[in-house]
Amino acid sequence: MTTAFELPGYRITENLGVCYGLVVRSMGLVGGVASSFKALRRGEVTQYTQLLEESRRHAIDRMVENASLMDAEGLIGVRFDSSEIGQQLTEIVAYGTAVKLAAE
């Protein structure tokens, strides 16, 4: 897996298409209230940082699972995107191109 469009030591033999992993998370009432109070002060809002780190890991895991279902041997051009759904939900998507590889 790489954010680049090539993998050193390998050549791409087949493009299997876009592969993604999607996660929608909620901070929850208690976490949302705690983070709102923390946001009133300067500094990092650790509740949101932790939520986003876990969400990105979960999205990567799902993307890798989907790549496996596609019989991919690698993922190139991996990226993240996020958006909010309403005021309580955050969507995280990891995506890339699933490929077949051959050693050079």
C-alpha positions in Angstrom: 0.0 0.0 0.0 1.3 3.4 -0.9 0.2 7.0 -1.6 2.5 6.9 -4.7 1.3 5.6 -8.1 4.1 3.0 -8.3 5.7 0.5 -6.0 9.5 0.3 -6.3 10.7 -3.2 -7.3 7.3 -4.1 -8.8 5.4 -3.4 -12.0 1.7 -3.1 -12.2 0.3 -5.8 -14.4 -3.4 -5.1 -13.9 -5.6 -2.3 -12.7 -8.5 -3.8 -10.7 -10.2 -0.4 -10.1 -11.1 1.8 -7.2 -11.1 0.2 -3.7 -12.3 1.9 -0.6 -13.1 1.5 3.1 -15.8 3.7 4.7 -16.6 4.4 8.3 -19.2 6.7 9.8 -18.6 7.5 13.5 -20.4 9.5 16.2 -18.6 11.1 19.1 -21.6 10.2 21.3 -23.4 12.5 23.8 -20.9 12.3 26.6 -17.8 12.7 24.3 -19.5 15.5 22.4 -20.2 17.5 25.5 -16.7 16.9 26.9 -15.1 17.9 23.7 -17.3 21.0 23.3 -16.1 22.3 26.7 -12.5 21.5 25.8 -12.9 23.4 22.4 -13.6 26.5 24.4 -10.0 26.6 25.5 -6.9 26.6 23.3 -5.1 23.4 22.4 -5.8 20.0 21.0 -9.2 18.4 21.4 -8.0 15.0 22.2 -11.4 13.3 22.0 -11.7 14.3 18.4 -8.1 13.4 17.6 -8.6 9.9 19.1 -11.9 9.5 17.2 -10.3 10.4 13.9 -7.2 8.3 14.4 -9.3 5.2 15.2 -11.7 6.0 12.3 -8.8 6.2 9.8 -7.3 2.9 11.0 -10.8 1.3 10.7 -11.2 2.8 7.1 -7.8 1.4 6.1 -8.6 -2.0 7.5 -11.9 -2.0 5.5 -10.1 -0.9 2.3 -7.5 -3.7 2.7 -10.4 -6.2 3.2 -12.1 -5.0 0.1 -8.8 -5.2 -1.8 -8.4 -8.8 -0.7 -11.9 -9.6 -2.0 -10.8 -8.1 -5.3 -7.7 -10.4 -5.3 -5.5 -7.3 -5.3 -1.8 -7.6 -4.6 -1.3 -3.9 -3.8 -3.0 -0.6 -3.4 -1.6 2.6 -5.0 -2.7 6.2 -4.8 -4.1 5.7 -1.3 -5.9 8.8 0.1 -8.3 9.8 2.8 -11.4 12.0 2.7 -13.7 13.1 5.5 -16.9 15.0 5.8 -19.5 15.7 8.4 -23.0 14.3 8.3 -25.1 16.7 10.3 -23.5 17.9 13.5 -22.9 14.5 15.2 -21.5 12.2 12.6 -18.2 12.1 10.8 -17.5 10.1 7.6 -14.0 8.8 6.9 -13.2 7.1 3.6 -9.8 5.6 2.6 -9.5 4.9 -1.1 -7.0 3.8 -3.6 -6.5 1.8 -6.8 -6.3 -2.0 -6.4 -3.7 -3.6 -8.6 -2.0 -6.8 -9.5 1.8 -6.8 -9.3 4.8 -8.6 -10.7 8.4 -8.4 -9.3 10.8 -6.6 -11.6 
